[in-house]
Amino acid sequence: MTVFAQTALLPDGWARNVRLTLRAGQIASITADTTPQPGDHRADILLPGLPNLHSHAFQRGFSGLTEQRGPTPDNFWTWREMMYRFALALSPDAMQAIAAFAYAEMLEAGFTRVGEFHYLHHAPDGRPYADPAEMSARIFAAASDTGISLTHLPVFYAHGGFGPRPAGEGQRRFLHDADSFARLIQSCDALARPQDRIGLAPHSLRAATMAQITTLAQAFPNRPFHLHIAEQQQEVADCLSFTGQRPVEHLLAHAPVGPDWCLIHATHLTEAEILGIAATGAVAGLCPITEANLGDGIFPAAQFLAAGGRIGLGTDSNVQITAAGEARMLEYSQRLGTRGRNICADHGSTGARLFHAATAGGAQALGAATPQLAPGAPADLVALHDSMGFDMADDRLIDRWIFGTDITVADVWANGAHLVQAGRHIHRDRLRSAAAAACRALV
């Protein structure tokens, strides 16, 4: 297949009249300053696909259904109780259907790889399925059905809070000991397609002890290693009470944090913690729309980026699935917190800085090569349509996509497959129908 773009973002900058040949899932050749040929697929703007470094796909099933307040104040912890009720009712078939539709929407948004932070392992009564990897297998099936590349992150979950406290009834589908978790990782390795990666994720300092976290890091080296941390102020207070240290402070002092690690949220940080994360080369996994929806707080993006910190973007609870929207929410949260503008920029385009940071950081966190439009790279492409047709070939195109309304996703290729055409996944109707049926039965 060949694609002709009026404007394309190549590794050395913007180019005009670019023709790409796709073959065997890769970009075979690129020619700039050329002319289109008969049969070329035409695009206004061409970018590399984005990684979505943090998703709980099943939560797409109750998007928009937690926005009613009861008689008591609402917060992250009350939202979590509703999430547990939904999770406890979810069958393997329903989870696969919901995940597949979420992954189709991610492709429609410009994401070509997803990091699935997967903790829904067992049957509703907490007992393992006959195949202990049943629920992970459904995630792989959903990824295969939609064509998105997958970094699967099985979650190790052992406790219900610092202490450690016993897990609660709402967490019974999540739990593993070290041996059963090792077997799950082995099963997931066998399920992976060539483009997939298998990492792991101790859920949080609440759900795994420091000894368990460090043991996992030693047992499974050189894999993506993710965990939630410092998302909520209550978590910070509980960690201080139990350990005498803040969550990130405690982690950096006792765990071998490095470039394979991704610290999800890391919302509440001191200056020393900001510098500490940046020094390790770990990625801060930011999910700005979910963090806003749950009232988590504002990540100190300007300070973290200035310290050389690496970031990536994720859709987390999938209350909305939008690549441009996650970047926009990150920047707007900084503007609201500082009462300034273009906070994440570095003497240039805000959108381009966020796009490049999220592309490189997300790929690092997911154990994949940084997406780029270059010969030999995976054919992960996003074609944008510019309804205004401005004559420009510079970073303002990314700014207009993220912060405006005139540029939208038109086509997406993942591993060379043309999965999104005219803004819609090629199997959208079938996937939406299956997900809708599953959600109606649950809700």
Wavefront OBJ file of the C-alpha trace (Angstrom):
o trace
v 0.000 0.000 0.000
v 1.130 3.574 -0.645
v 0.129 6.740 1.195
v 0.651 10.246 -0.123
v 0.572 13.081 2.413
v 0.571 16.782 1.659
v 2.498 17.252 4.901
v 4.226 14.669 7.087
v 6.240 14.779 10.303
v 9.501 12.954 9.573
v 12.276 12.355 12.136
v 14.177 15.443 10.966
v 11.108 17.689 10.751
v 8.153 18.559 8.590
v 8.178 17.676 4.905
v 5.800 18.328 2.040
v 4.438 15.989 -0.616
v 5.577 12.783 1.042
v 4.937 9.328 -0.394
v 5.253 6.245 1.845
v 5.226 2.620 0.788
v 3.979 0.134 3.369
v 4.972 -3.513 3.170
v 4.750 -6.463 5.601
v 3.681 -4.223 8.477
v 6.563 -1.780 8.086
v 7.347 1.441 6.270
v 9.359 0.229 3.284
v 10.268 3.594 1.761
v 9.666 7.321 2.079
v 10.081 9.946 -0.626
v 9.552 13.672 -0.009
v 8.940 16.469 -2.535
v 7.327 14.045 -4.953
v 3.981 13.655 -6.673
v 1.106 11.278 -5.964
v 0.593 8.202 -8.087
v -2.634 6.489 -9.130
v -3.921 4.307 -6.289
v -2.182 6.257 -3.505
v -4.234 6.862 -0.389
v -4.308 10.646 0.071
v -3.840 12.385 3.428
v -3.617 16.005 4.513
v -1.260 15.493 7.468
v 0.611 12.357 8.512
v 1.999 11.667 11.993
v 3.368 8.594 13.766
v 0.871 6.769 15.969
v 0.759 7.488 19.687
v 1.189 5.034 22.588
v -1.561 4.925 25.225
v 0.473 3.882 28.247
v -2.307 3.248 30.787
v -5.742 1.721 30.272
v -8.274 -0.193 32.345
v -10.329 -1.245 29.329
v -13.306 -2.683 31.240
v -13.988 0.705 32.843
v -15.118 1.973 29.438
v -18.319 0.084 30.233
v -19.512 2.625 32.806
v -18.257 5.798 31.139
v -20.453 8.701 32.247
v -22.395 6.670 34.822
v -20.663 7.905 37.979
v -21.598 11.579 37.727
v -24.411 11.628 40.306
v -23.756 12.658 43.877
v -25.263 10.898 46.852
v -25.965 12.267 50.341
v -22.267 12.281 51.295
v -19.305 14.010 49.629
v -18.102 12.216 46.522
v -14.437 11.468 45.834
v -12.043 8.904 44.384
v -12.824 6.377 47.112
v -16.596 6.489 46.599
v -16.016 6.163 42.829
v -13.852 3.106 43.521
v -16.719 1.337 45.277
v -18.901 1.723 42.185
v -16.032 0.454 40.021
v -15.676 -2.615 42.231
v -19.392 -3.407 41.856
v -19.079 -3.254 38.072
v -15.892 -5.335 38.084
v -17.445 -8.049 40.239
v -20.278 -8.541 37.730
v -18.155 -8.717 34.569
v -18.006 -11.992 32.628
v -15.099 -12.877 30.315
v -17.328 -12.376 27.268
v -18.474 -8.968 28.475
v -14.960 -7.829 29.274
v -13.724 -8.854 25.832
v -16.573 -7.019 24.122
v -16.053 -3.830 26.128
v -12.268 -3.941 25.710
v -12.534 -4.463 21.949
v -14.758 -1.433 21.514
v -12.459 0.656 23.731
v -9.471 -0.395 21.633
v -11.321 0.514 18.426
v -12.013 3.953 19.883
v -8.346 4.304 20.827
v -7.348 3.625 17.233
v -9.911 6.177 16.072
v -8.277 8.673 18.437
v -4.757 8.116 17.054
v -3.404 5.570 19.523
v -1.724 2.574 17.877
v -0.442 0.770 21.019
v -2.103 0.361 24.413
v -0.698 -0.530 27.811
v -3.406 -2.602 29.507
v -3.003 -2.418 33.299
v -5.007 -5.556 33.906
v -6.103 -6.639 37.375
v -9.408 -8.414 36.770
v -8.011 -11.962 36.882
v -10.424 -14.384 38.581
v -14.063 -15.448 38.573
v -16.598 -13.258 40.429
v -16.323 -15.432 43.542
v -12.550 -14.939 43.586
v -11.598 -18.446 42.487
v -9.259 -18.871 39.496
v -10.815 -19.865 36.198
v -9.966 -23.314 34.822
v -7.480 -21.388 32.687
v -5.959 -18.915 35.180
v -5.118 -16.613 32.245
v -8.731 -16.601 30.974
v -9.244 -12.874 31.461
v -5.834 -11.933 30.050
v -6.598 -14.106 27.033
v -9.725 -11.996 26.463
v -7.573 -8.837 26.441
v -5.311 -10.385 23.797
v -8.387 -11.406 21.800
v -9.756 -7.859 21.923
v -6.424 -6.440 20.771
v -6.205 -8.965 17.952
v -9.781 -8.289 16.836
v -9.168 -4.545 16.576
v -5.544 -4.607 15.379
v -4.062 -2.435 18.101
v -0.612 -3.378 19.436
v -0.670 -4.441 23.078
v 1.671 -4.111 26.000
v -0.048 -6.342 28.526
v 0.604 -5.492 32.169
v -0.812 -8.173 34.492
v -1.288 -6.664 37.927
v 0.058 -8.154 41.130
v -2.427 -7.380 43.903
v -2.089 -8.948 47.347
v -3.373 -6.560 50.040
v -6.089 -4.044 50.761
v -3.932 -1.260 52.184
v -0.793 -0.311 54.062
v 0.072 -2.539 56.985
v -0.555 -4.697 55.030
v -4.315 -4.838 55.537
v -6.277 -7.833 54.220
v -7.905 -7.336 50.843
v -11.604 -6.527 50.849
v -14.467 -8.374 49.196
v -14.460 -5.905 46.333
v -10.885 -6.909 45.497
v -11.343 -10.679 45.459
v -11.005 -11.006 41.668
v -7.606 -9.273 41.709
v -5.498 -11.335 44.133
v -2.355 -13.414 43.537
v 0.515 -14.875 45.481
v 4.021 -14.889 44.018
v 3.831 -18.374 42.497
v 0.435 -18.004 40.835
v 1.442 -14.608 39.486
v 4.628 -16.032 37.953
v 2.520 -18.666 36.195
v 0.220 -15.932 34.875
v 3.162 -14.056 33.367
v 4.347 -17.267 31.720
v 0.893 -17.839 30.217
v 0.756 -14.272 28.909
v 4.155 -14.680 27.262
v 2.660 -17.572 25.294
v -0.369 -15.506 24.230
v 1.565 -12.560 22.789
v 1.653 -11.739 19.082
v 4.985 -10.629 17.582
v 4.108 -6.933 18.061
v 2.977 -7.404 21.670
v 5.005 -6.918 24.836
v 4.477 -8.416 28.304
v 5.322 -6.377 31.367
v 3.949 -6.423 34.896
v 2.411 -4.081 37.402
v 2.410 -4.285 41.170
v -0.780 -2.311 41.617
v 0.392 0.218 44.221
v 2.145 0.558 47.553
v -1.263 -0.139 49.088
v -1.690 -3.462 47.310
v 1.875 -4.826 47.377
v 4.547 -4.539 50.042
v 7.930 -3.076 49.214
v 9.458 -6.531 49.604
v 6.989 -7.929 47.061
v 7.642 -5.061 44.641
v 11.418 -5.458 44.758
v 11.148 -9.243 44.450
v 9.004 -8.857 41.336
v 11.479 -6.397 39.839
v 14.291 -8.895 40.375
v 12.286 -11.878 39.114
v 11.167 -10.168 35.878
v 13.965 -7.824 34.777
v 14.046 -5.816 31.563
v 10.274 -5.664 31.221
v 7.886 -2.717 31.458
v 7.213 -2.299 35.194
v 4.259 -0.081 36.127
v 2.554 0.927 39.361
v 0.068 3.499 40.595
v 1.615 5.941 43.031
v 0.787 9.201 44.848
v -2.531 9.587 43.056
v -4.512 10.640 46.111
v -3.635 12.772 49.141
v -5.123 10.079 51.402
v -2.606 7.631 49.958
v 0.207 10.064 50.790
v -1.077 10.448 54.352
v -1.443 6.680 54.833
v 2.057 6.023 53.501
v 3.527 8.685 55.777
v 1.731 7.174 58.756
v 2.934 3.635 58.004
v 6.477 4.212 56.673
v 7.406 7.727 57.780
v 7.932 8.625 54.119
v 5.808 9.861 51.244
v 4.983 7.264 48.542
v 7.481 8.369 45.874
v 10.100 9.144 48.496
v 9.660 5.648 49.948
v 9.760 3.970 46.539
v 12.917 5.771 45.423
v 14.631 4.913 48.676
v 13.876 1.181 48.596
v 13.210 0.004 45.011
v 15.432 -0.231 41.903
v 13.471 2.377 39.930
v 14.896 2.852 36.443
v 14.019 3.434 32.767
v 11.812 0.309 32.571
v 9.559 1.724 35.277
v 6.428 3.809 34.783
v 4.988 5.647 37.778
v 1.299 6.110 37.039
v -0.194 9.451 38.122
v 2.558 10.534 40.573
v 0.314 13.518 41.173
v 1.407 14.671 44.616
v 5.156 15.327 44.605
v 7.675 17.397 46.503
v 10.503 19.120 44.682
v 12.883 16.389 45.847
v 10.550 13.707 44.473
v 10.263 15.526 41.131
v 14.049 15.581 40.808
v 14.304 12.011 42.073
v 11.964 10.528 39.467
v 13.626 12.511 36.683
v 17.061 11.254 37.729
v 16.012 7.596 37.456
v 14.895 7.869 33.824
v 11.498 6.412 34.745
v 8.387 7.664 32.935
v 5.587 9.515 34.701
v 2.383 7.993 33.303
v -0.146 10.818 33.185
v -3.876 10.373 32.575
v -5.133 13.962 32.742
v -8.788 13.377 31.847
v -9.224 10.604 34.409
v -7.226 12.571 36.992
v -9.589 15.505 36.456
v -12.676 13.282 36.497
v -11.647 11.682 39.798
v -10.481 14.922 41.403
v -6.940 13.612 41.901
v -5.063 16.900 41.620
v -2.638 18.556 39.207
v 0.662 16.955 38.214
v 3.612 19.414 38.369
v 4.340 19.106 34.641
v 6.367 22.276 34.119
v 8.777 21.487 36.951
v 9.051 17.831 35.950
v 9.778 18.582 32.292
v 12.272 21.282 33.261
v 14.116 18.681 35.356
v 14.416 16.412 32.314
v 11.526 14.181 33.361
v 9.921 11.832 30.860
v 6.151 11.656 30.477
v 3.603 9.591 28.598
v -0.172 9.815 28.293
v -2.878 7.271 29.040
v -6.663 7.071 29.025
v -6.909 5.134 32.343
v -10.635 4.834 33.183
v -11.590 5.529 29.543
v -14.298 7.947 30.589
v -13.284 9.659 27.344
v -10.924 8.227 24.740
v -9.012 10.985 22.980
v -5.294 11.389 22.327
v -5.539 15.110 21.619
v -7.819 15.571 24.625
v -5.355 14.021 27.069
v -2.608 16.394 25.917
v -5.002 19.338 26.027
v -6.196 18.523 29.540
v -2.596 18.248 30.765
v -1.742 21.704 29.476
v -5.017 23.262 30.607
v -4.593 21.891 34.126
v -1.229 23.667 34.273
v -2.811 26.899 33.059
v -5.541 26.710 35.676
v -2.997 26.006 38.409
v -0.563 28.764 37.444
v -2.869 31.272 35.715
v -0.483 31.359 32.765
v -0.426 30.055 29.210
v 1.722 27.610 27.208
v 3.131 26.202 30.430
v 4.439 22.932 28.968
v 6.121 24.608 25.990
v 9.855 25.148 25.759
v 10.307 28.307 23.644
v 8.039 26.975 20.923
v 4.959 24.887 20.275
v 3.087 23.539 23.281
v 1.356 20.852 21.244
v 4.547 19.639 19.590
v 6.402 19.408 22.878
v 3.608 17.354 24.417
v 3.281 15.165 21.312
v 6.991 14.355 21.123
v 7.270 13.808 24.886
v 4.231 11.519 24.957
v 5.400 9.569 21.921
v 8.901 8.914 23.266
v 7.888 8.461 26.895
v 4.894 6.273 26.101
v 6.953 3.993 23.873
v 9.658 3.703 26.521
v 7.105 2.815 29.183
v 5.513 0.170 26.945
v 8.771 -1.480 25.878
v 8.393 -0.467 22.242
v 10.402 1.537 19.744
v 9.518 5.230 19.526
v 6.999 5.601 16.671
v 8.401 7.467 13.704
v 7.845 7.861 9.996
v 11.043 6.216 8.819
v 11.985 3.256 6.603
v 12.050 0.045 8.616
v 9.776 1.384 11.375
v 6.428 -0.266 12.110
v 3.751 1.184 9.855
v 1.878 2.934 12.691
v 0.491 6.048 11.040
v -2.161 8.648 11.830
v -3.614 10.718 8.991
v -5.280 13.963 10.038
v -7.827 15.887 8.014
v -7.539 19.686 7.989
v -10.999 21.056 7.268
v -9.629 24.608 6.911
v -6.840 23.660 4.502
v -4.323 26.177 5.807
v -1.055 26.189 3.865
v 1.376 25.348 6.640
v 3.944 22.659 7.358
v 5.089 23.309 10.885
v 4.249 22.583 14.520
v 1.134 24.730 14.387
v -0.555 21.703 12.807
v -0.145 19.762 16.061
v -1.247 22.791 18.077
v -4.404 23.032 15.975
v -5.124 19.310 16.390
v -4.735 19.395 20.177
v -6.204 22.803 20.973
v -8.544 23.483 18.067
v -11.457 21.842 16.293
v -10.525 22.002 12.605
v -8.114 19.035 12.498
v -9.442 15.540 13.145
v -8.260 11.945 12.797
v -9.199 10.568 9.391
v -7.215 7.333 8.964
v -5.031 5.113 11.125
v -2.726 2.250 10.222
v -1.314 -0.111 12.868
v 1.364 -2.556 11.748
v 0.431 -1.633 8.197
v -3.260 -2.525 8.511
v -5.626 0.284 7.489
v -7.882 0.026 10.536
v -9.503 3.460 10.689
v -10.983 4.853 7.490
v -12.877 8.150 7.247
v -12.652 8.443 11.036
v -14.229 5.065 11.848
v -12.740 1.727 12.752
v -13.492 -0.768 10.010
v -15.344 -3.033 12.495
v -16.920 -0.237 14.553
v -20.554 -1.252 14.073
v -19.987 -4.876 15.069
v -17.783 -3.962 18.038
v -20.138 -1.233 19.249
v -23.131 -3.555 19.079
v -21.380 -6.265 21.138
v -20.144 -3.765 23.736
v -23.540 -2.098 23.998
v -25.246 -5.429 24.646
v -22.717 -6.289 27.354
v -23.066 -2.893 29.017
v -26.879 -2.931 28.991
v -26.874 -6.311 30.710
v -24.465 -5.078 33.386
v -25.906 -1.625 33.999
l 1 2 3 4 5 6 7 8 9 10 11 12 13 14 15 16 17 18 19 20 21 22 23 24 25 26 27 28 29 30 31 32 33 34 35 36 37 38 39 40 41 42 43 44 45 46 47 48 49 50 51 52 53 54 55 56 57 58 59 60 61 62 63 64 65 66 67 68 69 70 71 72 73 74 75 76 77 78 79 80 81 82 83 84 85 86 87 88 89 90 91 92 93 94 95 96 97 98 99 100 101 102 103 104 105 106 107 108 109 110 111 112 113 114 115 116 117 118 119 120 121 122 123 124 125 126 127 128 129 130 131 132 133 134 135 136 137 138 139 140 141 142 143 144 145 146 147 148 149 150 151 152 153 154 155 156 157 158 159 160 161 162 163 164 165 166 167 168 169 170 171 172 173 174 175 176 177 178 179 180 181 182 183 184 185 186 187 188 189 190 191 192 193 194 195 196 197 198 199 200 201 202 203 204 205 206 207 208 209 210 211 212 213 214 215 216 217 218 219 220 221 222 223 224 225 226 227 228 229 230 231 232 233 234 235 236 237 238 239 240 241 242 243 244 245 246 247 248 249 250 251 252 253 254 255 256 257 258 259 260 261 262 263 264 265 266 267 268 269 270 271 272 273 274 275 276 277 278 279 280 281 282 283 284 285 286 287 288 289 290 291 292 293 294 295 296 297 298 299 300 301 302 303 304 305 306 307 308 309 310 311 312 313 314 315 316 317 318 319 320 321 322 323 324 325 326 327 328 329 330 331 332 333 334 335 336 337 338 339 340 341 342 343 344 345 346 347 348 349 350 351 352 353 354 355 356 357 358 359 360 361 362 363 364 365 366 367 368 369 370 371 372 373 374 375 376 377 378 379 380 381 382 383 384 385 386 387 388 389 390 391 392 393 394 395 396 397 398 399 400 401 402 403 404 405 406 407 408 409 410 411 412 413 414 415 416 417 418 419 420 421 422 423 424 425 426 427 428 429 430 431 432 433 434 435 436 437 438 439 440 441 442 443
